[in-house]
Amino acid sequence: MRLMIVDDNAGMREMVRDAICTSEDTVMECADGTDAVLHYDTFKPAVVLMDVEMRYMDGFTAAERILSIDPAARIIFVSSHNTSAFRLKANRLRAAGFVSKENLSELQNLIHH
């Protein structure tokens, strides 16, 4: 599976990769939303795992731009800010899910459905 992991923290990108990726996956890591938007169309991931708060371009803005490129994009937000406001915004963007960074095990079910 082609996965894009978008987070401004390299250690968190590694944790997400270790939690969900197999040796058969192709992964692109992006350090902010700007990189994700720039590379989305050429990489064509099956799923984007998107942090919310990042420098340069936040995850919600990046998701809006990716969805304007590909309305069928599957974006799962992965955030340490597990608030109802963030979850509501993710729902409004038709996100495939919203997972707390404290519970990365939820990603497996969301990715494979």
N, CA, C and O atoms as a GROMACS GRO file, in nm:
protein
  452
    1MET      N    1   0.084  -0.117   0.000
    1MET     CA    2   0.000   0.000   0.000
    1MET      C    3   0.089   0.124   0.000
    1MET      O    4   0.196   0.126   0.062
    2ARG      N    5   0.044   0.227  -0.069
    2ARG     CA    6   0.117   0.354  -0.073
    2ARG      C    7   0.060   0.446   0.037
    2ARG      O    8  -0.058   0.480   0.036
    3LEU      N    9   0.147   0.483   0.130
    3LEU     CA   10   0.106   0.566   0.243
    3LEU      C   11   0.188   0.694   0.248
    3LEU      O   12   0.308   0.693   0.221
    4MET      N   13   0.122   0.804   0.281
    4MET     CA   14   0.190   0.931   0.302
    4MET      C   15   0.172   0.967   0.449
    4MET      O   16   0.059   0.978   0.498
    5ILE      N   17   0.284   0.986   0.519
    5ILE     CA   18   0.280   1.025   0.660
    5ILE      C   19   0.326   1.170   0.668
    5ILE      O   20   0.438   1.204   0.629
    6VAL      N   21   0.238   1.256   0.721
    6VAL     CA   22   0.265   1.400   0.725
    6VAL      C   23   0.267   1.445   0.870
    6VAL      O   24   0.164   1.446   0.938
    7ASP      N   25   0.385   1.483   0.918
    7ASP     CA   26   0.401   1.530   1.055
    7ASP      C   27   0.531   1.608   1.062
    7ASP      O   28   0.630   1.569   1.000
    8ASP      N   29   0.531   1.718   1.137
    8ASP     CA   30   0.653   1.799   1.146
    8ASP      C   31   0.755   1.742   1.243
    8ASP      O   32   0.865   1.796   1.255
    9ASN      N   33   0.721   1.634   1.311
    9ASN     CA   34   0.812   1.570   1.405
    9ASN      C   35   0.861   1.438   1.344
    9ASN      O   36   0.783   1.344   1.326
   10ALA      N   37   0.990   1.432   1.314
   10ALA     CA   38   1.047   1.312   1.251
   10ALA      C   39   1.028   1.188   1.338
   10ALA      O   40   1.004   1.079   1.287
   11GLY      N   41   1.039   1.203   1.469
   11GLY     CA   42   1.020   1.092   1.560
   11GLY      C   43   0.878   1.038   1.555
   11GLY      O   44   0.856   0.917   1.564
   12MET      N   45   0.780   1.127   1.542
   12MET     CA   46   0.641   1.084   1.532
   12MET      C   47   0.615   1.015   1.398
   12MET      O   48   0.542   0.917   1.392
   13ARG      N   49   0.675   1.065   1.290
   13ARG     CA   50   0.660   0.998   1.161
   13ARG      C   51   0.712   0.854   1.171
   13ARG      O   52   0.652   0.761   1.118
   14GLU      N   53   0.825   0.838   1.240
   14GLU     CA   54   0.883   0.705   1.258
   14GLU      C   55   0.791   0.616   1.342
   14GLU      O   56   0.773   0.498   1.312
   15MET      N   57   0.732   0.673   1.448
   15MET     CA   58   0.641   0.595   1.533
   15MET      C   59   0.518   0.548   1.454
   15MET      O   60   0.475   0.434   1.468
   16VAL      N   61   0.463   0.637   1.372
   16VAL     CA   62   0.348   0.601   1.291
   16VAL      C   63   0.387   0.492   1.192
   16VAL      O   64   0.315   0.393   1.177
   17ARG      N   65   0.500   0.509   1.126
   17ARG     CA   66   0.548   0.409   1.030
   17ARG      C   67   0.566   0.274   1.097
   17ARG      O   68   0.524   0.171   1.044
   18ASP      N   69   0.630   0.274   1.214
   18ASP     CA   70   0.653   0.149   1.286
   18ASP      C   71   0.522   0.084   1.332
   18ASP      O   72   0.512  -0.039   1.339
   19ALA      N   73   0.422   0.165   1.362
   19ALA     CA   74   0.295   0.113   1.413
   19ALA      C   75   0.210   0.048   1.305
   19ALA      O   76   0.133  -0.043   1.334
   20ILE      N   77   0.223   0.094   1.180
   20ILE     CA   78   0.127   0.048   1.079
   20ILE      C   79   0.187  -0.010   0.952
   20ILE      O   80   0.118  -0.082   0.879
   21CYS      N   81   0.310   0.017   0.923
   21CYS     CA   82   0.366  -0.022   0.794
   21CYS      C   83   0.427  -0.162   0.796
   21CYS      O   84   0.482  -0.207   0.896
   22THR      N   85   0.415  -0.228   0.681
   22THR     CA   86   0.482  -0.356   0.661
   22THR      C   87   0.592  -0.335   0.558
   22THR      O   88   0.604  -0.227   0.500
   23SER      N   89   0.670  -0.438   0.535
   23SER     CA   90   0.779  -0.428   0.437
   23SER      C   91   0.725  -0.413   0.295
   23SER      O   92   0.799  -0.373   0.205
   24GLU      N   93   0.599  -0.443   0.275
   24GLU     CA   94   0.539  -0.432   0.142
   24GLU      C   95   0.484  -0.293   0.112
   24GLU      O   96   0.447  -0.263  -0.001
   25ASP      N   97   0.477  -0.206   0.214
   25ASP     CA   98   0.424  -0.072   0.195
   25ASP      C   99   0.529   0.020   0.134
   25ASP      O  100   0.649   0.004   0.158
   26THR      N  101   0.482   0.116   0.057
   26THR     CA  102   0.566   0.223   0.006
   26THR      C  103   0.524   0.349   0.080
   26THR      O  104   0.407   0.388   0.076
   27VAL      N  105   0.618   0.412   0.148
   27VAL     CA  106   0.586   0.525   0.235
   27VAL      C  107   0.660   0.649   0.190
   27VAL      O  108   0.779   0.646   0.159
   28MET      N  109   0.586   0.760   0.187
   28MET     CA  110   0.648   0.891   0.167
   28MET      C  111   0.623   0.971   0.294
   28MET      O  112   0.510   0.979   0.341
   29GLU      N  113   0.728   1.029   0.348
   29GLU     CA  114   0.716   1.113   0.465
   29GLU      C  115   0.727   1.259   0.424
   29GLU      O  116   0.812   1.296   0.343
   30CYS      N  117   0.639   1.341   0.482
   30CYS     CA  118   0.641   1.485   0.456
   30CYS      C  119   0.645   1.558   0.590
   30CYS      O  120   0.576   1.520   0.685
   31ALA      N  121   0.726   1.662   0.598
   31ALA     CA  122   0.746   1.735   0.723
   31ALA      C  123   0.643   1.844   0.747
   31ALA      O  124   0.639   1.902   0.856
   32ASP      N  125   0.560   1.874   0.649
   32ASP     CA  126   0.453   1.973   0.669
   32ASP      C  127   0.350   1.960   0.558
   32ASP      O  128   0.369   1.886   0.461
   33GLY      N  129   0.241   2.032   0.574
   33GLY     CA  130   0.132   2.026   0.478
   33GLY      C  131   0.171   2.071   0.339
   33GLY      O  132   0.119   2.020   0.240
   34THR      N  133   0.262   2.167   0.331
   34THR     CA  134   0.305   2.216   0.200
   34THR      C  135   0.368   2.103   0.119
   34THR      O  136   0.338   2.086   0.001
   35ASP      N  137   0.456   2.025   0.183
   35ASP     CA  138   0.518   1.910   0.114
   35ASP      C  139   0.414   1.808   0.073
   35ASP      O  140   0.421   1.751  -0.036
   36ALA      N  141   0.316   1.784   0.160
   36ALA     CA  142   0.211   1.686   0.129
   36ALA      C  143   0.133   1.726   0.005
   36ALA      O  144   0.109   1.644  -0.084
   37VAL      N  145   0.093   1.852  -0.002
   37VAL     CA  146   0.017   1.900  -0.119
   37VAL      C  147   0.104   1.893  -0.243
   37VAL      O  148   0.058   1.851  -0.349
   38LEU      N  149   0.230   1.932  -0.231
   38LEU     CA  150   0.322   1.933  -0.344
   38LEU      C  151   0.343   1.793  -0.402
   38LEU      O  152   0.349   1.778  -0.524
   39HIS      N  153   0.353   1.692  -0.318
   39HIS     CA  154   0.386   1.557  -0.363
   39HIS      C  155   0.265   1.465  -0.379
   39HIS      O  156   0.280   1.355  -0.433
   40TYR      N  157   0.147   1.505  -0.334
   40TYR     CA  158   0.032   1.416  -0.336
   40TYR      C  159   0.003   1.362  -0.477
   40TYR      O  160  -0.010   1.241  -0.496
   41ASP      N  161  -0.007   1.450  -0.572
   41ASP     CA  162  -0.050   1.410  -0.707
   41ASP      C  163   0.050   1.318  -0.777
   41ASP      O  164   0.010   1.232  -0.856
   42THR      N  165   0.177   1.334  -0.750
   42THR     CA  166   0.276   1.247  -0.814
   42THR      C  167   0.292   1.115  -0.739
   42THR      O  168   0.316   1.011  -0.801
   43PHE      N  169   0.281   1.117  -0.606
   43PHE     CA  170   0.296   0.995  -0.527
   43PHE      C  171   0.169   0.910  -0.528
   43PHE      O  172   0.176   0.787  -0.527
   44LYS      N  173   0.054   0.974  -0.529
   44LYS     CA  174  -0.076   0.907  -0.532
   44LYS      C  175  -0.092   0.801  -0.423
   44LYS      O  176  -0.108   0.682  -0.452
   45PRO      N  177  -0.088   0.846  -0.296
   45PRO     CA  178  -0.102   0.749  -0.186
   45PRO      C  179  -0.244   0.696  -0.175
   45PRO      O  180  -0.340   0.764  -0.211
   46ALA      N  181  -0.256   0.574  -0.125
   46ALA     CA  182  -0.388   0.518  -0.096
   46ALA      C  183  -0.447   0.585   0.027
   46ALA      O  184  -0.568   0.604   0.037
   47VAL      N  185  -0.360   0.621   0.122
   47VAL     CA  186  -0.402   0.685   0.247
   47VAL      C  187  -0.299   0.791   0.286
   47VAL      O  188  -0.179   0.771   0.271
   48VAL      N  189  -0.350   0.904   0.336
   48VAL     CA  190  -0.265   1.009   0.391
   48VAL      C  191  -0.290   1.013   0.542
   48VAL      O  192  -0.404   1.026   0.586
   49LEU      N  193  -0.184   1.000   0.620
   49LEU     CA  194  -0.191   1.012   0.765
   49LEU      C  195  -0.139   1.150   0.800
   49LEU      O  196  -0.020   1.176   0.788
   50MET      N  197  -0.229   1.238   0.844
   50MET     CA  198  -0.201   1.382   0.851
   50MET      C  199  -0.208   1.435   0.993
   50MET      O  200  -0.311   1.424   1.060
   51ASP      N  201  -0.098   1.493   1.039
   51ASP     CA  202  -0.099   1.568   1.165
   51ASP      C  203  -0.184   1.693   1.144
   51ASP      O  204  -0.208   1.734   1.031
   52VAL      N  205  -0.229   1.753   1.253
   52VAL     CA  206  -0.311   1.874   1.241
   52VAL      C  207  -0.226   1.999   1.253
   52VAL      O  208  -0.228   2.084   1.164
   53GLU      N  209  -0.150   2.011   1.361
   53GLU     CA  210  -0.074   2.133   1.384
   53GLU      C  211   0.070   2.116   1.337
   53GLU      O  212   0.147   2.038   1.392
   54MET      N  213   0.104   2.193   1.232
   54MET     CA  214   0.239   2.191   1.175
   54MET      C  215   0.275   2.331   1.131
   54MET      O  216   0.188   2.415   1.105
   55ARG      N  217   0.405   2.356   1.122
   55ARG     CA  218   0.452   2.484   1.070
   55ARG      C  219   0.424   2.492   0.920
   55ARG      O  220   0.406   2.389   0.855
   56TYR      N  221   0.422   2.609   0.867
   56TYR     CA  222   0.407   2.640   0.725
   56TYR      C  223   0.265   2.615   0.674
   56TYR      O  224   0.202   2.708   0.622
   57MET      N  225   0.213   2.495   0.686
   57MET     CA  226   0.074   2.469   0.648
   57MET      C  227   0.019   2.360   0.739
   57MET      O  228   0.074   2.251   0.749
   58ASP      N  229  -0.091   2.392   0.807
   58ASP     CA  230  -0.150   2.296   0.899
   58ASP      C  231  -0.220   2.183   0.823
   58ASP      O  232  -0.244   2.193   0.702
   59GLY      N  233  -0.253   2.078   0.894
   59GLY     CA  234  -0.312   1.960   0.832
   59GLY      C  235  -0.449   1.983   0.771
   59GLY      O  236  -0.480   1.924   0.668
   60PHE      N  237  -0.532   2.066   0.833
   60PHE     CA  238  -0.664   2.091   0.778
   60PHE      C  239  -0.656   2.165   0.644
   60PHE      O  240  -0.727   2.132   0.549
   61THR      N  241  -0.568   2.265   0.637
   61THR     CA  242  -0.549   2.338   0.512
   61THR      C  243  -0.494   2.245   0.404
   61THR      O  244  -0.539   2.247   0.290
   62ALA      N  245  -0.395   2.163   0.442
   62ALA     CA  246  -0.337   2.068   0.346
   62ALA      C  247  -0.443   1.970   0.298
   62ALA      O  248  -0.448   1.937   0.179
   63ALA      N  249  -0.527   1.922   0.388
   63ALA     CA  250  -0.633   1.828   0.350
   63ALA      C  251  -0.730   1.893   0.252
   63ALA      O  252  -0.769   1.830   0.153
   64GLU      N  253  -0.768   2.017   0.277
   64GLU     CA  254  -0.858   2.088   0.185
   64GLU      C  255  -0.797   2.096   0.046
   64GLU      O  256  -0.865   2.075  -0.054
   65ARG      N  257  -0.667   2.127   0.040
   65ARG     CA  258  -0.600   2.140  -0.090
   65ARG      C  259  -0.586   2.005  -0.160
   65ARG      O  260  -0.602   1.995  -0.281
   66ILE      N  261  -0.555   1.901  -0.083
   66ILE     CA  262  -0.545   1.767  -0.141
   66ILE      C  263  -0.682   1.723  -0.193
   66ILE      O  264  -0.691   1.666  -0.302
   67LEU      N  265  -0.787   1.750  -0.117
   67LEU     CA  266  -0.922   1.712  -0.161
   67LEU      C  267  -0.966   1.790  -0.284
   67LEU      O  268  -1.049   1.741  -0.361
   68SER      N  269  -0.912   1.910  -0.303
   68SER     CA  270  -0.944   1.984  -0.426
   68SER      C  271  -0.874   1.922  -0.547
   68SER      O  272  -0.922   1.933  -0.659
   69ILE      N  273  -0.760   1.856  -0.523
   69ILE     CA  274  -0.687   1.784  -0.629
   69ILE      C  275  -0.755   1.650  -0.655
   69ILE      O  276  -0.775   1.610  -0.770
   70ASP      N  277  -0.791   1.581  -0.546
   70ASP     CA  278  -0.849   1.447  -0.554
   70ASP      C  279  -0.961   1.434  -0.451
   70ASP      O  280  -0.935   1.402  -0.335
   71PRO      N  281  -1.086   1.459  -0.492
   71PRO     CA  282  -1.198   1.452  -0.398
   71PRO      C  283  -1.215   1.316  -0.331
   71PRO      O  284  -1.282   1.307  -0.228
   72ALA      N  285  -1.156   1.212  -0.386
   72ALA     CA  286  -1.166   1.078  -0.328
   72ALA      C  287  -1.049   1.044  -0.235
   72ALA      O  288  -1.038   0.930  -0.189
   73ALA      N  289  -0.962   1.139  -0.208
   73ALA     CA  290  -0.846   1.114  -0.123
   73ALA      C  291  -0.891   1.062   0.014
   73ALA      O  292  -0.988   1.111   0.071
   74ARG      N  293  -0.818   0.961   0.064
   74ARG     CA  294  -0.846   0.907   0.199
   74ARG      C  295  -0.745   0.969   0.295
   74ARG      O  296  -0.626   0.940   0.291
   75ILE      N  297  -0.796   1.056   0.381
   75ILE     CA  298  -0.711   1.126   0.477
   75ILE      C  299  -0.755   1.088   0.618
   75ILE      O  300  -0.872   1.098   0.653
   76ILE      N  301  -0.658   1.045   0.697
   76ILE     CA  302  -0.682   1.014   0.837
   76ILE      C  303  -0.598   1.112   0.918
   76ILE      O  304  -0.476   1.117   0.903
   77PHE      N  305  -0.664   1.188   1.003
   77PHE     CA  306  -0.591   1.281   1.088
   77PHE      C  307  -0.535   1.207   1.210
   77PHE      O  308  -0.604   1.126   1.272
   78VAL      N  309  -0.410   1.237   1.242
   78VAL     CA  310  -0.341   1.176   1.355
   78VAL      C  311  -0.289   1.293   1.439
   78VAL      O  312  -0.195   1.361   1.399
   79SER      N  313  -0.350   1.315   1.556
   79SER     CA  314  -0.318   1.436   1.631
   79SER      C  315  -0.308   1.410   1.781
   79SER      O  316  -0.376   1.322   1.835
   80SER      N  317  -0.224   1.486   1.847
   80SER     CA  318  -0.217   1.482   1.992
   80SER      C  319  -0.326   1.569   2.053
   80SER      O  320  -0.350   1.564   2.174
   81HIS      N  321  -0.393   1.648   1.970
   81HIS     CA  322  -0.501   1.736   2.015
   81HIS      C  323  -0.634   1.668   1.985
   81HIS      O  324  -0.699   1.697   1.884
   82ASN      N  325  -0.673   1.579   2.073
   82ASN     CA  326  -0.793   1.499   2.055
   82ASN      C  327  -0.914   1.575   2.110
   82ASN      O  328  -0.971   1.538   2.212
   83THR      N  329  -0.951   1.683   2.039
   83THR     CA  330  -1.061   1.767   2.086
   83THR      C  331  -1.183   1.749   1.997
   83THR      O  332  -1.172   1.707   1.881
   84SER      N  333  -1.299   1.781   2.052
   84SER     CA  334  -1.422   1.769   1.972
   84SER      C  335  -1.421   1.868   1.856
   84SER      O  336  -1.476   1.838   1.750
   85ALA      N  337  -1.359   1.985   1.873
   85ALA     CA  338  -1.352   2.083   1.764
   85ALA      C  339  -1.269   2.029   1.648
   85ALA      O  340  -1.307   2.044   1.532
   86PHE      N  341  -1.156   1.965   1.677
   86PHE     CA  342  -1.072   1.908   1.572
   86PHE      C  343  -1.144   1.791   1.505
   86PHE      O  344  -1.137   1.775   1.383
   87ARG      N  345  -1.211   1.708   1.584
   87ARG     CA  346  -1.284   1.594   1.528
   87ARG      C  347  -1.398   1.643   1.437
   87ARG      O  348  -1.422   1.585   1.331
   88LEU      N  349  -1.466   1.748   1.477
   88LEU     CA  350  -1.574   1.805   1.396
   88LEU      C  351  -1.520   1.858   1.264
   88LEU      O  352  -1.579   1.835   1.159
   89LYS      N  353  -1.408   1.929   1.271
   89LYS     CA  354  -1.348   1.981   1.148
   89LYS      C  355  -1.305   1.866   1.055
   89LYS      O  356  -1.324   1.875   0.934
   90ALA      N  357  -1.249   1.760   1.112
   90ALA     CA  358  -1.211   1.644   1.031
   90ALA      C  359  -1.335   1.582   0.966
   90ALA      O  360  -1.330   1.544   0.849
   91ASN      N  361  -1.443   1.572   1.039
   91ASN     CA  362  -1.568   1.518   0.982
   91ASN      C  363  -1.620   1.606   0.869
   91ASN      O  364  -1.666   1.555   0.767
   92ARG      N  365  -1.612   1.736   0.886
   92ARG     CA  366  -1.657   1.827   0.781
   92ARG      C  367  -1.575   1.813   0.653
   92ARG      O  368  -1.624   1.838   0.543
   93LEU      N  369  -1.449   1.773   0.669
   93LEU     CA  370  -1.361   1.751   0.554
   93LEU      C  371  -1.378   1.610   0.495
   93LEU      O  372  -1.307   1.573   0.402
   94ARG      N  373  -1.471   1.534   0.551
   94ARG     CA  374  -1.496   1.396   0.507
   94ARG      C  375  -1.372   1.308   0.526
   94ARG      O  376  -1.342   1.223   0.442
   95ALA      N  377  -1.302   1.331   0.636
   95ALA     CA  378  -1.184   1.250   0.666
   95ALA      C  379  -1.224   1.105   0.687
   95ALA      O  380  -1.336   1.075   0.731
   96ALA      N  381  -1.134   1.015   0.654
   96ALA     CA  382  -1.158   0.873   0.674
   96ALA      C  383  -1.145   0.834   0.821
   96ALA      O  384  -1.181   0.723   0.859
   97GLY      N  385  -1.093   0.926   0.903
   97GLY     CA  386  -1.081   0.900   1.045
   97GLY      C  387  -1.002   1.007   1.116
   97GLY      O  388  -0.941   1.094   1.055
   98PHE      N  389  -1.006   0.997   1.248
   98PHE     CA  390  -0.930   1.086   1.336
   98PHE      C  391  -0.879   1.001   1.450
   98PHE      O  392  -0.958   0.941   1.522
   99VAL      N  393  -0.747   0.994   1.468
   99VAL     CA  394  -0.685   0.908   1.567
   99VAL      C  395  -0.595   0.991   1.657
   99VAL      O  396  -0.520   1.077   1.611
  100SER      N  397  -0.605   0.965   1.785
  100SER     CA  398  -0.515   1.028   1.881
  100SER      C  399  -0.377   0.965   1.870
  100SER      O  400  -0.365   0.844   1.854
  101LYS      N  401  -0.274   1.047   1.878
  101LYS     CA  402  -0.137   0.995   1.874
  101LYS      C  403  -0.109   0.902   1.991
  101LYS      O  404  -0.015   0.822   1.987
  102GLU      N  405  -0.191   0.910   2.094
  102GLU     CA  406  -0.175   0.823   2.210
  102GLU      C  407  -0.230   0.683   2.184
  102GLU      O  408  -0.208   0.592   2.263
  103ASN      N  409  -0.302   0.666   2.073
  103ASN     CA  410  -0.364   0.536   2.044
  103ASN      C  411  -0.345   0.501   1.896
  103ASN      O  412  -0.443   0.484   1.823
  104LEU      N  413  -0.221   0.489   1.853
  104LEU     CA  414  -0.191   0.463   1.713
  104LEU      C  415  -0.241   0.326   1.665
  104LEU      O  416  -0.251   0.303   1.545
  105SER      N  417  -0.272   0.238   1.758
  105SER     CA  418  -0.321   0.105   1.718
  105SER      C  419  -0.453   0.114   1.641
  105SER      O  420  -0.486   0.023   1.564
  106GLU      N  421  -0.529   0.222   1.659
  106GLU     CA  422  -0.654   0.241   1.585
  106GLU      C  423  -0.630   0.256   1.435
  106GLU      O  424  -0.720   0.232   1.355
  107LEU      N  425  -0.511   0.296   1.397
  107LEU     CA  426  -0.481   0.321   1.256
  107LEU      C  427  -0.497   0.196   1.170
  107LEU      O  428  -0.546   0.205   1.058
  108GLN      N  429  -0.456   0.082   1.221
  108GLN     CA  430  -0.464  -0.042   1.143
  108GLN      C  431  -0.605  -0.066   1.089
  108GLN      O  432  -0.622  -0.094   0.971
  109ASN      N  433  -0.706  -0.054   1.176
  109ASN     CA  434  -0.843  -0.077   1.132
  109ASN      C  435  -0.889   0.026   1.030
  109ASN      O  436  -0.956  -0.009   0.933
  110LEU      N  437  -0.854   0.152   1.051
  110LEU     CA  438  -0.897   0.257   0.960
  110LEU      C  439  -0.831   0.244   0.822
  110LEU      O  440  -0.896   0.266   0.720
  111ILE      N  441  -0.705   0.208   0.819
  111ILE     CA  442  -0.631   0.199   0.693
  111ILE      C  443  -0.683   0.085   0.606
  111ILE      O  444  -0.694   0.099   0.484
  112HIS      N  445  -0.715  -0.025   0.667
  112HIS     CA  446  -0.751  -0.144   0.590
  112HIS      C  447  -0.901  -0.159   0.570
  112HIS      O  448  -0.948  -0.268   0.537
  113HIS      N  449  -0.977  -0.052   0.589
  113HIS     CA  450  -1.122  -0.056   0.562
  113HIS      C  451  -1.160   0.046   0.460
  113HIS      O  452  -1.278   0.058   0.425
   0.00000   0.00000   0.00000
